[in-house]
Amino acid sequence: MNNDSPIGVFDSGVGGLSVLREIRRELPNEALLYVADTRHVPYGDKPDDYIRERARSVAQFCAGQGAKALVVACNTATAVAVADLRQEFAIPVIAMEPAVKPAVAATRTGVVGVLATTGTLASARFAALLARFGTDTRVVTQPCPGLVECVERGALDDAESEALVRSYVEPLLAAGADTLILGCTHYAFLAPLIRRAAGPEITLIDTGRAVAKQLRRTLETHALLAAPRQPAAPAERFWTTGSATAFDRVLPTLWSSTPVRAQELQDAVPTA
């Protein structure tokens, strides 16, 4: 491991590409490798032990690729598995969490809505966030089954996705929320639909940029920032535990119009 080693980033699927996008903006010189655990998406409805094993398996792969740091670009995996990953792996592990603190600071009505997976909302980590930052604010939670799948198939602006988004946003607005937390990395890709459903007066809070800045601080602390890269050097590599063809099909919508080919990662852990 050295300054030129890559940064590993993983999610249950393509949602973590929203975090990868912010990392690329913040750290243009870094080599990045991204793993989509697509065979097991979504994590939000899986048992905790299963998610821990999936996170450990993907982290081992990233470490085997020489990663100098690991970004858990998934709120559910963070909530369930990040403590174990930090114990097992010597490299820095940077994680996601719903942005309760900045949302509490931003609200004017005193009501914050949280759009997230069932797994994130049920986690002890989320409960601790509420206990720490949400005591003087009403926090209304909304599990959002189906939104991850919309993003996985690249359906960011069709009628079905819009109807589903509205069905989850409207109860939060009815409860008085003026600030909405995007508590899943997939939901950043649905932000235009969420804004359309919520209206211009509603504040959306996403954590991708904050994670990228925390990653920079961590690399600086460990003297691991990369030097400027040659323009021809490969900047990102992609793997999926699902179909590379399906992953490649959605990448132009979520990442870049430049053709990118993902590699299929052999999955040693059976499905649930």
Secondary structure, DSSP 8 states (H G I E B T S, - for coil): --TTS-EEEEESSSTTHHHHHHHHHH-TT--EEEEE-GGG--STTS-HHHHHHHHHHHHHHHHHTT-SEEEE--HHHHHHHHHHHHHH-SS-EEE----HHHHHHH-SSSEEEEEE-HHHHTSHHHHHHHHHH-TTSEEEEEE-TTHHHHHHTT-SSSHHHHHHHHHHHHHHHHTT--EEEE-SGGGGGGHHHHHHHH-TTSEEE--HHHHHHHHHHHHHHTT-------TTS--EEEEESS-HHHHHHHHHHHT-SS----EE----S---
